[in-house]
Amino acid sequence: MKFELLLLGKTKDSYLTEGITEFSNRLQHYTKVSLKCIQQKKKAQWSEEQEKEEDGRLLLSHVPAGALKVILDFRGSQLSSAGLADQISLWEQQGVKQVSLLIGGPLGHSKELVAQADFLLSLSRMTFTHDMTRLFLLEQLYRAYTIKAGEKYHK
């Protein structure tokens, strides 16, 4: 199974970029993972809701046909690390070939985008920057794969 993180804009802080690179590289041992940074379109006259709607359309336009759409959103399921490992195993058993993980911008996701999700995932009830979410998600994917492999990293 392949994972593709669809990200709005580039990661701003170098320490987060280093962590993202580290966990992306670690994950390659278990699965294919790629990150796709998408340039946001911003218009000064847009309301926040219009910007979220445009961001949603932009993200969806980059989801490959047939990919499972996992949208990170505060309304989503909060899984333990073992629960995420189980969810990944379930997707594998169902024959899912690609998972697109959509991380929104600072304004969050539009209702229309959320409605198109195959799975809503929340990393926490707390709010994180979208840049930190990238790192946390990759670390949790890595942790899930070490759990699946019976390795000690997760303890």
C-alpha positions in Angstrom: 0.0 0.0 0.0 1.2 3.5 -0.8 0.6 6.6 1.2 0.6 10.1 -0.2 0.4 13.2 2.0 -1.2 16.1 0.2 -0.1 19.3 1.8 -1.0 22.9 1.2 2.2 24.9 1.0 5.7 24.1 2.1 6.8 23.4 5.7 8.1 26.7 7.1 10.4 25.6 10.0 13.6 23.7 9.3 13.3 21.6 12.5 9.9 20.3 11.3 11.3 19.6 7.8 14.1 17.6 9.3 11.6 15.5 11.3 9.3 15.0 8.3 12.3 13.8 6.2 13.5 11.5 9.0 10.1 9.8 9.4 9.5 9.7 5.6 12.8 7.9 5.2 12.0 5.5 8.1 8.6 4.6 6.6 10.2 3.6 3.3 11.3 0.4 5.1 7.7 -0.7 5.5 5.7 1.1 2.8 5.9 3.7 0.0 5.2 7.2 1.2 5.4 10.5 -0.7 4.6 14.1 0.1 3.1 16.5 -2.4 3.2 20.2 -1.5 0.5 22.0 -3.4 0.7 25.8 -3.9 -2.4 27.5 -2.4 -4.4 30.0 -4.4 -5.2 33.1 -2.3 -7.3 36.0 -3.3 -7.5 39.0 -1.0 -11.2 39.4 -1.5 -12.0 35.8 -0.4 -13.8 35.1 2.8 -12.3 32.4 5.1 -15.1 30.0 3.9 -14.3 30.7 0.2 -10.6 30.1 0.9 -11.4 26.7 2.6 -13.6 25.8 -0.3 -10.9 26.6 -2.8 -8.3 24.7 -0.8 -10.6 21.7 -0.7 -11.1 21.7 -4.5 -7.4 22.1 -4.9 -6.6 19.1 -2.6 -9.2 16.9 -4.2 -7.9 17.7 -7.7 -4.6 16.0 -6.6 -6.1 12.8 -5.3 -5.4 9.9 -7.7 -8.4 8.0 -9.0 -9.2 5.1 -6.8 -7.2 6.3 -3.8 -8.8 6.1 -0.3 -9.3 9.7 0.9 -8.3 10.1 4.6 -8.9 13.7 5.8 -7.3 14.9 8.9 -10.0 16.8 10.8 -10.9 17.5 14.4 -14.3 15.8 13.8 -12.6 12.6 12.9 -12.0 9.3 14.7 -9.3 9.4 17.4 -7.4 6.2 17.2 -4.7 4.9 19.5 -1.4 4.0 17.8 -2.4 0.3 17.9 -5.8 1.3 16.5 -4.1 3.1 13.6 -2.1 -0.1 13.0 -5.3 -2.1 13.0 -6.9 0.4 10.6 -4.0 0.1 8.2 -4.2 -3.7 8.4 -7.9 -3.5 7.6 -7.2 -1.3 4.5 -4.6 -3.8 3.4 -7.0 -6.7 3.8 -9.6 -4.8 1.8 -7.1 -4.4 -1.1 -6.6 -0.7 -0.8 -3.6 0.2 -3.0 -3.2 3.9 -2.2 -4.2 6.2 0.7 -4.2 9.9 0.1 -3.9 11.8 3.4 -5.2 15.4 3.1 -3.9 17.9 5.6 -5.6 21.3 5.3 -4.3 24.8 5.8 -4.6 26.9 8.9 -8.3 27.5 8.3 -9.2 23.8 8.3 -11.4 22.0 5.8 -14.6 23.0 4.1 -17.8 21.0 4.8 -17.8 19.9 1.2 -14.3 18.4 1.5 -15.1 16.6 4.7 -18.2 15.1 3.1 -16.0 13.5 0.4 -13.8 11.7 2.9 -13.6 7.9 3.0 -12.2 8.2 6.5 -11.9 11.2 8.9 -8.9 11.0 11.2 -8.2 13.2 14.2 -4.7 13.1 15.8 -6.0 14.8 18.9 -8.7 17.0 20.4 -6.0 19.7 20.7 -5.2 22.0 17.8 -1.8 21.7 16.1 -0.3 23.8 13.3 -0.8 22.2 9.9 3.1 22.0 9.7 3.3 20.1 13.0 0.5 17.8 11.9 2.6 16.6 9.0 5.3 15.5 11.4 3.0 13.9 13.9 1.1 12.0 11.2 4.3 10.6 9.7 5.5 9.6 13.2 2.2 7.8 13.9 2.3 6.0 10.6 5.9 4.9 11.4 4.8 3.8 14.9 1.8 1.9 13.4 4.1 0.0 11.1 6.5 -0.9 13.9 3.5 -2.2 15.9 2.4 -4.3 12.9 5.9 -5.7 12.6 6.2 -6.5 16.3 9.1 -4.2 16.7 10.0 -2.3 19.9 9.9 1.4 18.7 6.3 1.9 19.8 6.9 1.0 23.5 
